[in-house]
Amino acid sequence: MSLSSHLQELRKKHEHLSIEVEEAQRSPAFDDLQITALKKQKLKLKEEIERLSHQH
């Protein structure tokens, strides 16, 4: 997998997590710990995207 396609895949996952976080915040079925876990995953993806983008 090329770096650009890997970055594109990471960006898709990040966007998907953004949507998931928004939906979770509106749903009473999700608790704060679940939302926090989603946000941490999103942050890790963002950091990975930034790290790989700077290597590019």
mmCIF entry with sequence, helices, sheets and N, C-alpha, C, O atoms, coordinates in Angstrom:
data_MODEL
# 
_entry.id   MODEL 
# 
_entity.id                         1 
_entity.type                       polymer 
_entity.pdbx_number_of_molecules   1 
# 
_entity_poly.entity_id                      1 
_entity_poly.type                           'polypeptide(L)' 
_entity_poly.nstd_linkage                   no 
_entity_poly.nstd_monomer                   no 
_entity_poly.pdbx_seq_one_letter_code       MSLSSHLQELRKKHEHLSIEVEEAQRSPAFDDLQITALKKQKLKLKEEIERLSHQH 
_entity_poly.pdbx_seq_one_letter_code_can   MSLSSHLQELRKKHEHLSIEVEEAQRSPAFDDLQITALKKQKLKLKEEIERLSHQH 
_entity_poly.pdbx_strand_id                 A 
# 
loop_
_entity_poly_seq.entity_id 
_entity_poly_seq.num 
_entity_poly_seq.mon_id 
_entity_poly_seq.hetero 
1 1  MET n 
1 2  SER n 
1 3  LEU n 
1 4  SER n 
1 5  SER n 
1 6  HIS n 
1 7  LEU n 
1 8  GLN n 
1 9  GLU n 
1 10 LEU n 
1 11 ARG n 
1 12 LYS n 
1 13 LYS n 
1 14 HIS n 
1 15 GLU n 
1 16 HIS n 
1 17 LEU n 
1 18 SER n 
1 19 ILE n 
1 20 GLU n 
1 21 VAL n 
1 22 GLU n 
1 23 GLU n 
1 24 ALA n 
1 25 GLN n 
1 26 ARG n 
1 27 SER n 
1 28 PRO n 
1 29 ALA n 
1 30 PHE n 
1 31 ASP n 
1 32 ASP n 
1 33 LEU n 
1 34 GLN n 
1 35 ILE n 
1 36 THR n 
1 37 ALA n 
1 38 LEU n 
1 39 LYS n 
1 40 LYS n 
1 41 GLN n 
1 42 LYS n 
1 43 LEU n 
1 44 LYS n 
1 45 LEU n 
1 46 LYS n 
1 47 GLU n 
1 48 GLU n 
1 49 ILE n 
1 50 GLU n 
1 51 ARG n 
1 52 LEU n 
1 53 SER n 
1 54 HIS n 
1 55 GLN n 
1 56 HIS n 
# 
_struct_asym.id          A 
_struct_asym.entity_id   1 
# 
loop_
_struct_conf.conf_type_id 
_struct_conf.id 
_struct_conf.pdbx_PDB_helix_id 
_struct_conf.beg_label_comp_id 
_struct_conf.beg_label_asym_id 
_struct_conf.beg_label_seq_id 
_struct_conf.pdbx_beg_PDB_ins_code 
_struct_conf.end_label_comp_id 
_struct_conf.end_label_asym_id 
_struct_conf.end_label_seq_id 
_struct_conf.pdbx_end_PDB_ins_code 
_struct_conf.beg_auth_comp_id 
_struct_conf.beg_auth_asym_id 
_struct_conf.beg_auth_seq_id 
_struct_conf.end_auth_comp_id 
_struct_conf.end_auth_asym_id 
_struct_conf.end_auth_seq_id 
_struct_conf.pdbx_PDB_helix_class 
_struct_conf.details 
_struct_conf.pdbx_PDB_helix_length 
HELX_P HELX_P1 AA1 LEU A 3  ? ARG A 26 ? LEU A 3  ARG A 26 1 ? 24 
HELX_P HELX_P2 AA2 ASP A 32 ? GLN A 55 ? ASP A 32 GLN A 55 1 ? 24 
# 
_struct_conf_type.id          HELX_P 
_struct_conf_type.criteria    ? 
_struct_conf_type.reference   ? 
# 
loop_
_atom_site.group_PDB 
_atom_site.id 
_atom_site.type_symbol 
_atom_site.label_atom_id 
_atom_site.label_alt_id 
_atom_site.label_comp_id 
_atom_site.label_asym_id 
_atom_site.label_entity_id 
_atom_site.label_seq_id 
_atom_site.pdbx_PDB_ins_code 
_atom_site.Cartn_x 
_atom_site.Cartn_y 
_atom_site.Cartn_z 
_atom_site.occupancy 
_atom_site.B_iso_or_equiv 
_atom_site.pdbx_formal_charge 
_atom_site.auth_seq_id 
_atom_site.auth_comp_id 
_atom_site.auth_asym_id 
_atom_site.auth_atom_id 
_atom_site.pdbx_PDB_model_num 
ATOM 1   N N  . MET A 1 1  ? 0.850   -1.171 0.000  1.00 0.00 ? 1  MET A N  1 
ATOM 2   C CA . MET A 1 1  ? 0.000   0.000  0.000  1.00 0.00 ? 1  MET A CA 1 
ATOM 3   C C  . MET A 1 1  ? 0.898   1.238  0.000  1.00 0.00 ? 1  MET A C  1 
ATOM 4   O O  . MET A 1 1  ? 1.823   1.350  0.805  1.00 0.00 ? 1  MET A O  1 
ATOM 5   N N  . SER A 1 2  ? 0.612   2.149  -0.904 1.00 0.00 ? 2  SER A N  1 
ATOM 6   C CA . SER A 1 2  ? 1.408   3.374  -0.960 1.00 0.00 ? 2  SER A CA 1 
ATOM 7   C C  . SER A 1 2  ? 1.060   4.295  0.210  1.00 0.00 ? 2  SER A C  1 
ATOM 8   O O  . SER A 1 2  ? 0.014   4.157  0.845  1.00 0.00 ? 2  SER A O  1 
ATOM 9   N N  . LEU A 1 3  ? 1.946   5.215  0.471  1.00 0.00 ? 3  LEU A N  1 
ATOM 10  C CA . LEU A 1 3  ? 1.741   6.144  1.571  1.00 0.00 ? 3  LEU A CA 1 
ATOM 11  C C  . LEU A 1 3  ? 0.483   6.985  1.358  1.00 0.00 ? 3  LEU A C  1 
ATOM 12  O O  . LEU A 1 3  ? -0.283  7.207  2.295  1.00 0.00 ? 3  LEU A O  1 
ATOM 13  N N  . SER A 1 4  ? 0.271   7.449  0.131  1.00 0.00 ? 4  SER A N  1 
ATOM 14  C CA . SER A 1 4  ? -0.908  8.293  -0.125 1.00 0.00 ? 4  SER A CA 1 
ATOM 15  C C  . SER A 1 4  ? -2.205  7.513  0.055  1.00 0.00 ? 4  SER A C  1 
ATOM 16  O O  . SER A 1 4  ? -3.180  8.061  0.570  1.00 0.00 ? 4  SER A O  1 
ATOM 17  N N  . SER A 1 5  ? -2.239  6.259  -0.355 1.00 0.00 ? 5  SER A N  1 
ATOM 18  C CA . SER A 1 5  ? -3.464  5.476  -0.169 1.00 0.00 ? 5  SER A CA 1 
ATOM 19  C C  . SER A 1 5  ? -3.660  5.142  1.311  1.00 0.00 ? 5  SER A C  1 
ATOM 20  O O  . SER A 1 5  ? -4.792  5.079  1.792  1.00 0.00 ? 5  SER A O  1 
ATOM 21  N N  . HIS A 1 6  ? -2.568  4.932  2.021  1.00 0.00 ? 6  HIS A N  1 
ATOM 22  C CA . HIS A 1 6  ? -2.659  4.687  3.464  1.00 0.00 ? 6  HIS A CA 1 
ATOM 23  C C  . HIS A 1 6  ? -3.204  5.932  4.180  1.00 0.00 ? 6  HIS A C  1 
ATOM 24  O O  . HIS A 1 6  ? -4.070  5.825  5.049  1.00 0.00 ? 6  HIS A O  1 
ATOM 25  N N  . LEU A 1 7  ? -2.694  7.096  3.811  1.00 0.00 ? 7  LEU A N  1 
ATOM 26  C CA . LEU A 1 7  ? -3.192  8.349  4.395  1.00 0.00 ? 7  LEU A CA 1 
ATOM 27  C C  . LEU A 1 7  ? -4.674  8.547  4.080  1.00 0.00 ? 7  LEU A C  1 
ATOM 28  O O  . LEU A 1 7  ? -5.447  8.974  4.938  1.00 0.00 ? 7  LEU A O  1 
ATOM 29  N N  . GLN A 1 8  ? -5.054  8.239  2.870  1.00 0.00 ? 8  GLN A N  1 
ATOM 30  C CA . GLN A 1 8  ? -6.457  8.385  2.476  1.00 0.00 ? 8  GLN A CA 1 
ATOM 31  C C  . GLN A 1 8  ? -7.342  7.468  3.330  1.00 0.00 ? 8  GLN A C  1 
ATOM 32  O O  . GLN A 1 8  ? -8.418  7.873  3.772  1.00 0.00 ? 8  GLN A O  1 
ATOM 33  N N  . GLU A 1 9  ? -6.890  6.253  3.554  1.00 0.00 ? 9  GLU A N  1 
ATOM 34  C CA . GLU A 1 9  ? -7.645  5.299  4.379  1.00 0.00 ? 9  GLU A CA 1 
ATOM 35  C C  . GLU A 1 9  ? -7.741  5.797  5.824  1.00 0.00 ? 9  GLU A C  1 
ATOM 36  O O  . GLU A 1 9  ? -8.799  5.699  6.446  1.00 0.00 ? 9  GLU A O  1 
ATOM 37  N N  . LEU A 1 10 ? -6.647  6.328  6.353  1.00 0.00 ? 10 LEU A N  1 
ATOM 38  C CA . LEU A 1 10 ? -6.666  6.872  7.714  1.00 0.00 ? 10 LEU A CA 1 
ATOM 39  C C  . LEU A 1 10 ? -7.632  8.053  7.817  1.00 0.00 ? 10 LEU A C  1 
ATOM 40  O O  . LEU A 1 10 ? -8.342  8.195  8.812  1.00 0.00 ? 10 LEU A O  1 
ATOM 41  N N  . ARG A 1 11 ? -7.655  8.895  6.790  1.00 0.00 ? 11 ARG A N  1 
ATOM 42  C CA . ARG A 1 11 ? -8.574  10.040 6.800  1.00 0.00 ? 11 ARG A CA 1 
ATOM 43  C C  . ARG A 1 11 ? -10.032 9.575  6.768  1.00 0.00 ? 11 ARG A C  1 
ATOM 44  O O  . ARG A 1 11 ? -10.889 10.170 7.423  1.00 0.00 ? 11 ARG A O  1 
ATOM 45  N N  . LYS A 1 12 ? -10.311 8.521  6.012  1.00 0.00 ? 12 LYS A N  1 
ATOM 46  C CA . LYS A 1 12 ? -11.677 7.963  5.975  1.00 0.00 ? 12 LYS A CA 1 
ATOM 47  C C  . LYS A 1 12 ? -12.080 7.443  7.347  1.00 0.00 ? 12 LYS A C  1 
ATOM 48  O O  . LYS A 1 12 ? -13.200 7.679  7.801  1.00 0.00 ? 12 LYS A O  1 
ATOM 49  N N  . LYS A 1 13 ? -11.169 6.738  8.005  1.00 0.00 ? 13 LYS A N  1 
ATOM 50  C CA . LYS A 1 13 ? -11.454 6.214  9.342  1.00 0.00 ? 13 LYS A CA 1 
ATOM 51  C C  . LYS A 1 13 ? -11.674 7.360  10.322 1.00 0.00 ? 13 LYS A C  1 
ATOM 52  O O  . LYS A 1 13 ? -12.563 7.292  11.171 1.00 0.00 ? 13 LYS A O  1 
ATOM 53  N N  . HIS A 1 14 ? -10.870 8.412  10.207 1.00 0.00 ? 14 HIS A N  1 
ATOM 54  C CA . HIS A 1 14 ? -11.008 9.580  11.085 1.00 0.00 ? 14 HIS A CA 1 
ATOM 55  C C  . HIS A 1 14 ? -12.378 10.229 10.886 1.00 0.00 ? 14 HIS A C  1 
ATOM 56  O O  . HIS A 1 14 ? -13.049 10.582 11.855 1.00 0.00 ? 14 HIS A O  1 
ATOM 57  N N  . GLU A 1 15 ? -12.783 10.383 9.638  1.00 0.00 ? 15 GLU A N  1 
ATOM 58  C CA . GLU A 1 15 ? -14.097 10.977 9.341  1.00 0.00 ? 15 GLU A CA 1 
ATOM 59  C C  . GLU A 1 15 ? -15.220 10.098 9.887  1.00 0.00 ? 15 GLU A C  1 
ATOM 60  O O  . GLU A 1 15 ? -16.196 10.603 10.442 1.00 0.00 ? 15 GLU A O  1 
ATOM 61  N N  . HIS A 1 16 ? -15.081 8.796  9.729  1.00 0.00 ? 16 HIS A N  1 
ATOM 62  C CA . HIS A 1 16 ? -16.089 7.870  10.247 1.00 0.00 ? 16 HIS A CA 1 
ATOM 63  C C  . HIS A 1 16 ? -16.206 7.992  11.770 1.00 0.00 ? 16 HIS A C  1 
ATOM 64  O O  . HIS A 1 16 ? -17.310 7.988  12.315 1.00 0.00 ? 16 HIS A O  1 
ATOM 65  N N  . LEU A 1 17 ? -15.070 8.097  12.447 1.00 0.00 ? 17 LEU A N  1 
ATOM 66  C CA . LEU A 1 17 ? -15.090 8.270  13.899 1.00 0.00 ? 17 LEU A CA 1 
ATOM 67  C C  . LEU A 1 17 ? -15.714 9.605  14.293 1.00 0.00 ? 17 LEU A C  1 
ATOM 68  O O  . LEU A 1 17 ? -16.395 9.688  15.315 1.00 0.00 ? 17 LEU A O  1 
ATOM 69  N N  . SER A 1 18 ? -15.492 10.642 13.502 1.00 0.00 ? 18 SER A N  1 
ATOM 70  C CA . SER A 1 18 ? -16.119 11.940 13.782 1.00 0.00 ? 18 SER A CA 1 
ATOM 71  C C  . SER A 1 18 ? -17.632 11.800 13.778 1.00 0.00 ? 18 SER A C  1 
ATOM 72  O O  . SER A 1 18 ? -18.319 12.313 14.661 1.00 0.00 ? 18 SER A O  1 
ATOM 73  N N  . ILE A 1 19 ? -18.133 11.113 12.792 1.00 0.00 ? 19 ILE A N  1 
ATOM 74  C CA . ILE A 1 19 ? -19.582 10.898 12.689 1.00 0.00 ? 19 ILE A CA 1 
ATOM 75  C C  . ILE A 1 19 ? -20.080 10.058 13.860 1.00 0.00 ? 19 ILE A C  1 
ATOM 76  O O  . ILE A 1 19 ? -21.129 10.341 14.439 1.00 0.00 ? 19 ILE A O  1 
ATOM 77  N N  . GLU A 1 20 ? -19.313 9.017  14.205 1.00 0.00 ? 20 GLU A N  1 
ATOM 78  C CA . GLU A 1 20 ? -19.688 8.163  15.329 1.00 0.00 ? 20 GLU A CA 1 
ATOM 79  C C  . GLU A 1 20 ? -19.745 8.949  16.637 1.00 0.00 ? 20 GLU A C  1 
ATOM 80  O O  . GLU A 1 20 ? -20.663 8.764  17.437 1.00 0.00 ? 20 GLU A O  1 
ATOM 81  N N  . VAL A 1 21 ? -18.764 9.824  16.853 1.00 0.00 ? 21 VAL A N  1 
ATOM 82  C CA . VAL A 1 21 ? -18.733 10.634 18.072 1.00 0.00 ? 21 VAL A CA 1 
ATOM 83  C C  . VAL A 1 21 ? -19.955 11.551 18.122 1.00 0.00 ? 21 VAL A C  1 
ATOM 84  O O  . VAL A 1 21 ? -20.604 11.669 19.162 1.00 0.00 ? 21 VAL A O  1 
ATOM 85  N N  . GLU A 1 22 ? -20.265 12.193 17.005 1.00 0.00 ? 22 GLU A N  1 
ATOM 86  C CA . GLU A 1 22 ? -21.422 13.082 16.966 1.00 0.00 ? 22 GLU A CA 1 
ATOM 87  C C  . GLU A 1 22 ? -22.706 12.318 17.282 1.00 0.00 ? 22 GLU A C  1 
ATOM 88  O O  . GLU A 1 22 ? -23.541 12.794 18.053 1.00 0.00 ? 22 GLU A O  1 
ATOM 89  N N  . GLU A 1 23 ? -22.862 11.145 16.694 1.00 0.00 ? 23 GLU A N  1 
ATOM 90  C CA . GLU A 1 23 ? -24.056 10.344 16.945 1.00 0.00 ? 23 GLU A CA 1 
ATOM 91  C C  . GLU A 1 23 ? -24.105 9.877  18.401 1.00 0.00 ? 23 GLU A C  1 
ATOM 92  O O  . GLU A 1 23 ? -25.170 9.875  19.019 1.00 0.00 ? 23 GLU A O  1 
ATOM 93  N N  . ALA A 1 24 ? -22.970 9.487  18.940 1.00 0.00 ? 24 ALA A N  1 
ATOM 94  C CA . ALA A 1 24 ? -22.911 9.012  20.323 1.00 0.00 ? 24 ALA A CA 1 
ATOM 95  C C  . ALA A 1 24 ? -23.278 10.123 21.302 1.00 0.00 ? 24 ALA A C  1 
ATOM 96  O O  . ALA A 1 24 ? -23.942 9.880  22.310 1.00 0.00 ? 24 ALA A O  1 
ATOM 97  N N  . GLN A 1 25 ? -22.841 11.344 20.997 1.00 0.00 ? 25 GLN A N  1 
ATOM 98  C CA . GLN A 1 25 ? -23.143 12.467 21.888 1.00 0.00 ? 25 GLN A CA 1 
ATOM 99  C C  . GLN A 1 25 ? -24.628 12.797 21.904 1.00 0.00 ? 25 GLN A C  1 
ATOM 100 O O  . GLN A 1 25 ? -25.128 13.358 22.879 1.00 0.00 ? 25 GLN A O  1 
ATOM 101 N N  . ARG A 1 26 ? -25.333 12.455 20.839 1.00 0.00 ? 26 ARG A N  1 
ATOM 102 C CA . ARG A 1 26 ? -26.777 12.719 20.776 1.00 0.00 ? 26 ARG A CA 1 
ATOM 103 C C  . ARG A 1 26 ? -27.609 11.565 21.318 1.00 0.00 ? 26 ARG A C  1 
ATOM 104 O O  . ARG A 1 26 ? -28.812 11.709 21.534 1.00 0.00 ? 26 ARG A O  1 
ATOM 105 N N  . SER A 1 27 ? -26.970 10.422 21.537 1.00 0.00 ? 27 SER A N  1 
ATOM 106 C CA . SER A 1 27 ? -27.704 9.228  21.942 1.00 0.00 ? 27 SER A CA 1 
ATOM 107 C C  . SER A 1 27 ? -27.546 8.965  23.438 1.00 0.00 ? 27 SER A C  1 
ATOM 108 O O  . SER A 1 27 ? -26.428 8.949  23.954 1.00 0.00 ? 27 SER A O  1 
ATOM 109 N N  . PRO A 1 28 ? -28.670 8.758  24.136 1.00 0.00 ? 28 PRO A N  1 
ATOM 110 C CA . PRO A 1 28 ? -28.563 8.443  25.562 1.00 0.00 ? 28 PRO A CA 1 
ATOM 111 C C  . PRO A 1 28 ? -28.018 7.031  25.816 1.00 0.00 ? 28 PRO A C  1 
ATOM 112 O O  . PRO A 1 28 ? -27.675 6.698  26.950 1.00 0.00 ? 28 PRO A O  1 
ATOM 113 N N  . ALA A 1 29 ? -27.936 6.202  24.770 1.00 0.00 ? 29 ALA A N  1 
ATOM 114 C CA . ALA A 1 29 ? -27.440 4.834  24.934 1.00 0.00 ? 29 ALA A CA 1 
ATOM 115 C C  . ALA A 1 29 ? -25.928 4.799  25.169 1.00 0.00 ? 29 ALA A C  1 
ATOM 116 O O  . ALA A 1 29 ? -25.403 3.808  25.677 1.00 0.00 ? 29 ALA A O  1 
ATOM 117 N N  . PHE A 1 30 ? -25.232 5.868  24.805 1.00 0.00 ? 30 PHE A N  1 
ATOM 118 C CA . PHE A 1 30 ? -23.780 5.929  24.982 1.00 0.00 ? 30 PHE A CA 1 
ATOM 119 C C  . PHE A 1 30 ? -23.452 6.668  26.271 1.00 0.00 ? 30 PHE A C  1 
ATOM 120 O O  . PHE A 1 30 ? -24.067 7.685  26.591 1.00 0.00 ? 30 PHE A O  1 
ATOM 121 N N  . ASP A 1 31 ? -22.484 6.150  27.001 1.00 0.00 ? 31 ASP A N  1 
ATOM 122 C CA . ASP A 1 31 ? -22.053 6.876  28.194 1.00 0.00 ? 31 ASP A CA 1 
ATOM 123 C C  . ASP A 1 31 ? -20.767 7.654  27.879 1.00 0.00 ? 31 ASP A C  1 
ATOM 124 O O  . ASP A 1 31 ? -20.177 7.505  26.809 1.00 0.00 ? 31 ASP A O  1 
ATOM 125 N N  . ASP A 1 32 ? -20.362 8.469  28.824 1.00 0.00 ? 32 ASP A N  1 
ATOM 126 C CA . ASP A 1 32 ? -19.193 9.331  28.617 1.00 0.00 ? 32 ASP A CA 1 
ATOM 127 C C  . ASP A 1 32 ? -17.908 8.545  28.367 1.00 0.00 ? 32 ASP A C  1 
ATOM 128 O O  . ASP A 1 32 ? -17.040 8.994  27.618 1.00 0.00 ? 32 ASP A O  1 
ATOM 129 N N  . LEU A 1 33 ? -17.785 7.382  28.987 1.00 0.00 ? 33 LEU A N  1 
ATOM 130 C CA . LEU A 1 33 ? -16.574 6.579  28.789 1.00 0.00 ? 33 LEU A CA 1 
ATOM 131 C C  . LEU A 1 33 ? -16.485 6.070  27.356 1.00 0.00 ? 33 LEU A C  1 
ATOM 132 O O  . LEU A 1 33 ? -15.399 6.045  26.776 1.00 0.00 ? 33 LEU A O  1 
ATOM 133 N N  . GLN A 1 34 ? -17.607 5.668  26.784 1.00 0.00 ? 34 GLN A N  1 
ATOM 134 C CA . GLN A 1 34 ? -17.610 5.203  25.401 1.00 0.00 ? 34 GLN A CA 1 
ATOM 135 C C  . GLN A 1 34 ? -17.262 6.347  24.451 1.00 0.00 ? 34 GLN A C  1 
ATOM 136 O O  . GLN A 1 34 ? -16.496 6.167  23.504 1.00 0.00 ? 34 GLN A O  1 
ATOM 137 N N  . ILE A 1 35 ? -17.823 7.506  24.709 1.00 0.00 ? 35 ILE A N  1 
ATOM 138 C CA . ILE A 1 35 ? -17.549 8.675  23.871 1.00 0.00 ? 35 ILE A CA 1 
ATOM 139 C C  . ILE A 1 35 ? -16.079 9.068  23.988 1.00 0.00 ? 35 ILE A C  1 
ATOM 140 O O  . ILE A 1 35 ? -15.440 9.397  22.988 1.00 0.00 ? 35 ILE A O  1 
ATOM 141 N N  . THR A 1 36 ? -15.542 9.035  25.208 1.00 0.00 ? 36 THR A N  1 
ATOM 142 C CA . THR A 1 36 ? -14.131 9.354  25.416 1.00 0.00 ? 36 THR A CA 1 
ATOM 143 C C  . THR A 1 36 ? -13.232 8.369  24.672 1.00 0.00 ? 36 THR A C  1 
ATOM 144 O O  . THR A 1 36 ? -12.220 8.770  24.097 1.00 0.00 ? 36 THR A O  1 
ATOM 145 N N  . ALA A 1 37 ? -13.586 7.099  24.675 1.00 0.00 ? 37 ALA A N  1 
ATOM 146 C CA . ALA A 1 37 ? -12.797 6.093  23.961 1.00 0.00 ? 37 ALA A CA 1 
ATOM 147 C C  . ALA A 1 37 ? -12.804 6.372  22.455 1.00 0.00 ? 37 ALA A C  1 
ATOM 148 O O  . ALA A 1 37 ? -11.769 6.252  21.799 1.00 0.00 ? 37 ALA A O  1 
ATOM 149 N N  . LEU A 1 38 ? -13.955 6.742  21.910 1.00 0.00 ? 38 LEU A N  1 
ATOM 150 C CA . LEU A 1 38 ? -14.045 7.082  20.491 1.00 0.00 ? 38 LEU A CA 1 
ATOM 151 C C  . LEU A 1 38 ? -13.176 8.295  20.173 1.00 0.00 ? 38 LEU A C  1 
ATOM 152 O O  . LEU A 1 38 ? -12.481 8.324  19.158 1.00 0.00 ? 38 LEU A O  1 
ATOM 153 N N  . LYS A 1 39 ? -13.224 9.294  21.050 1.00 0.00 ? 39 LYS A N  1 
ATOM 154 C CA . LYS A 1 39 ? -12.424 10.500 20.837 1.00 0.00 ? 39 LYS A CA 1 
ATOM 155 C C  . LYS A 1 39 ? -10.925 10.202 20.885 1.00 0.00 ? 39 LYS A C  1 
ATOM 156 O O  . LYS A 1 39 ? -10.150 10.793 20.133 1.00 0.00 ? 39 LYS A O  1 
ATOM 157 N N  . LYS A 1 40 ? -10.516 9.289  21.765 1.00 0.00 ? 40 LYS A N  1 
ATOM 158 C CA . LYS A 1 40 ? -9.106  8.910  21.843 1.00 0.00 ? 40 LYS A CA 1 
ATOM 159 C C  . LYS A 1 40 ? -8.667  8.206  20.566 1.00 0.00 ? 40 LYS A C  1 
ATOM 160 O O  . LYS A 1 40 ? -7.570  8.451  20.065 1.00 0.00 ? 40 LYS A O  1 
ATOM 161 N N  . GLN A 1 41 ? -9.520  7.330  20.037 1.00 0.00 ? 41 GLN A N  1 
ATOM 162 C CA . GLN A 1 41 ? -9.208  6.656  18.777 1.00 0.00 ? 41 GLN A CA 1 
ATOM 163 C C  . GLN A 1 41 ? -9.065  7.679  17.657 1.00 0.00 ? 41 GLN A C  1 
ATOM 164 O O  . GLN A 1 41 ? -8.157  7.597  16.829 1.00 0.00 ? 41 GLN A O  1 
ATOM 165 N N  . LYS A 1 42 ? -9.972  8.632  17.650 1.00 0.00 ? 42 LYS A N  1 
ATOM 166 C CA . LYS A 1 42 ? -9.946  9.687  16.631 1.00 0.00 ? 42 LYS A CA 1 
ATOM 167 C C  . LYS A 1 42 ? -8.655  10.500 16.733 1.00 0.00 ? 42 LYS A C  1 
ATOM 168 O O  . LYS A 1 42 ? -8.035  10.808 15.716 1.00 0.00 ? 42 LYS A O  1 
ATOM 169 N N  . LEU A 1 43 ? -8.253  10.845 17.947 1.00 0.00 ? 43 LEU A N  1 
ATOM 170 C CA . LEU A 1 43 ? -7.027  11.614 18.152 1.00 0.00 ? 43 LEU A CA 1 
ATOM 171 C C  . LEU A 1 43 ? -5.792  10.832 17.703 1.00 0.00 ? 43 LEU A C  1 
ATOM 172 O O  . LEU A 1 43 ? -4.891  11.395 17.082 1.00 0.00 ? 43 LEU A O  1 
ATOM 173 N N  . LYS A 1 44 ? -5.753  9.533  18.017 1.00 0.00 ? 44 LYS A N  1 
ATOM 174 C CA . LYS A 1 44 ? -4.616  8.710  17.581 1.00 0.00 ? 44 LYS A CA 1 
ATOM 175 C C  . LYS A 1 44 ? -4.518  8.678  16.061 1.00 0.00 ? 44 LYS A C  1 
ATOM 176 O O  . LYS A 1 44 ? -3.423  8.752  15.503 1.00 0.00 ? 44 LYS A O  1 
ATOM 177 N N  . LEU A 1 45 ? -5.670  8.569  15.391 1.00 0.00 ? 45 LEU A N  1 
ATOM 178 C CA . LEU A 1 45 ? -5.666  8.584  13.928 1.00 0.00 ? 45 LEU A CA 1 
ATOM 179 C C  . LEU A 1 45 ? -5.162  9.920  13.408 1.00 0.00 ? 45 LEU A C  1 
ATOM 180 O O  . LEU A 1 45 ? -4.366  9.966  12.470 1.00 0.00 ? 45 LEU A O  1 
ATOM 181 N N  . LYS A 1 46 ? -5.623  11.001 14.013 1.00 0.00 ? 46 LYS A N  1 
ATOM 182 C CA . LYS A 1 46 ? -5.200  12.331 13.579 1.00 0.00 ? 46 LYS A CA 1 
ATOM 183 C C  . LYS A 1 46 ? -3.690  12.493 13.740 1.00 0.00 ? 46 LYS A C  1 
ATOM 184 O O  . LYS A 1 46 ? -3.020  13.019 12.851 1.00 0.00 ? 46 LYS A O  1 
ATOM 185 N N  . GLU A 1 47 ? -3.159  12.044 14.869 1.00 0.00 ? 47 GLU A N  1 
ATOM 186 C CA . GLU A 1 47 ? -1.723  12.137 15.108 1.00 0.00 ? 47 GLU A CA 1 
ATOM 187 C C  . GLU A 1 47 ? -0.950  11.307 14.089 1.00 0.00 ? 47 GLU A C  1 
ATOM 188 O O  . GLU A 1 47 ? 0.095   11.742 13.605 1.00 0.00 ? 47 GLU A O  1 
ATOM 189 N N  . GLU A 1 48 ? -1.448  10.125 13.759 1.00 0.00 ? 48 GLU A N  1 
ATOM 190 C CA . GLU A 1 48 ? -0.795  9.272  12.768 1.00 0.00 ? 48 GLU A CA 1 
ATOM 191 C C  . GLU A 1 48 ? -0.827  9.920  11.390 1.00 0.00 ? 48 GLU A C  1 
ATOM 192 O O  . GLU A 1 48 ? 0.160   9.878  10.656 1.00 0.00 ? 48 GLU A O  1 
ATOM 193 N N  . ILE A 1 49 ? -1.955  10.516 11.043 1.00 0.00 ? 49 ILE A N  1 
ATOM 194 C CA . ILE A 1 49 ? -2.082  11.210 9.756  1.00 0.00 ? 49 ILE A CA 1 
ATOM 195 C C  . ILE A 1 49 ? -1.063  12.348 9.680  1.00 0.00 ? 49 ILE A C  1 
ATOM 196 O O  . ILE A 1 49 ? -0.366  12.498 8.677  1.00 0.00 ? 49 ILE A O  1 
ATOM 197 N N  . GLU A 1 50 ? -0.982  13.142 10.736 1.00 0.00 ? 50 GLU A N  1 
ATOM 198 C CA . GLU A 1 50 ? -0.033  14.260 10.758 1.00 0.00 ? 50 GLU A CA 1 
ATOM 199 C C  . GLU A 1 50 ? 1.408   13.780 10.678 1.00 0.00 ? 50 GLU A C  1 
ATOM 200 O O  . GLU A 1 50 ? 2.224   14.363 9.963  1.00 0.00 ? 50 GLU A O  1 
ATOM 201 N N  . ARG A 1 51 ? 1.719   12.717 11.412 1.00 0.00 ? 51 ARG A N  1 
ATOM 202 C CA . ARG A 1 51 ? 3.085   12.177 11.412 1.00 0.00 ? 51 ARG A CA 1 
ATOM 203 C C  . ARG A 1 51 ? 3.466   11.696 10.007 1.00 0.00 ? 51 ARG A C  1 
ATOM 204 O O  . ARG A 1 51 ? 4.555   11.997 9.517  1.00 0.00 ? 51 ARG A O  1 
ATOM 205 N N  . LEU A 1 52 ? 2.576   10.959 9.374  1.00 0.00 ? 52 LEU A N  1 
ATOM 206 C CA . LEU A 1 52 ? 2.857   10.446 8.034  1.00 0.00 ? 52 LEU A CA 1 
ATOM 207 C C  . LEU A 1 52 ? 2.889   11.556 6.995  1.00 0.00 ? 52 LEU A C  1 
ATOM 208 O O  . LEU A 1 52 ? 3.663   11.493 6.040  1.00 0.00 ? 52 LEU A O  1 
ATOM 209 N N  . SER A 1 53 ? 2.061   12.562 7.177  1.00 0.00 ? 53 SER A N  1 
ATOM 210 C CA . SER A 1 53 ? 2.030   13.681 6.217  1.00 0.00 ? 53 SER A CA 1 
ATOM 211 C C  . SER A 1 53 ? 3.340   14.458 6.240  1.00 0.00 ? 53 SER A C  1 
ATOM 212 O O  . SER A 1 53 ? 3.801   14.948 5.210  1.00 0.00 ? 53 SER A O  1 
ATOM 213 N N  . HIS A 1 54 ? 3.933   14.564 7.421  1.00 0.00 ? 54 HIS A N  1 
ATOM 214 C CA . HIS A 1 54 ? 5.201   15.306 7.524  1.00 0.00 ? 54 HIS A CA 1 
ATOM 215 C C  . HIS A 1 54 ? 6.388   14.513 7.004  1.00 0.00 ? 54 HIS A C  1 
ATOM 216 O O  . HIS A 1 54 ? 7.422   15.090 6.669  1.00 0.00 ? 54 HIS A O  1 
ATOM 217 N N  . GLN A 1 55 ? 6.249   13.210 6.934  1.00 0.00 ? 55 GLN A N  1 
ATOM 218 C CA . GLN A 1 55 ? 7.309   12.372 6.371  1.00 0.00 ? 55 GLN A CA 1 
ATOM 219 C C  . GLN A 1 55 ? 7.275   12.442 4.851  1.00 0.00 ? 55 GLN A C  1 
ATOM 220 O O  . GLN A 1 55 ? 8.284   12.196 4.191  1.00 0.00 ? 55 GLN A O  1 
ATOM 221 N N  . HIS A 1 56 ? 6.164   12.763 4.321  1.00 0.00 ? 56 HIS A N  1 
ATOM 222 C CA . HIS A 1 56 ? 5.882   12.770 2.877  1.00 0.00 ? 56 HIS A CA 1 
ATOM 223 C C  . HIS A 1 56 ? 6.639   13.768 2.131  1.00 0.00 ? 56 HIS A C  1 
ATOM 224 O O  . HIS A 1 56 ? 6.491   13.873 0.914  1.00 0.00 ? 56 HIS A O  1 
# 
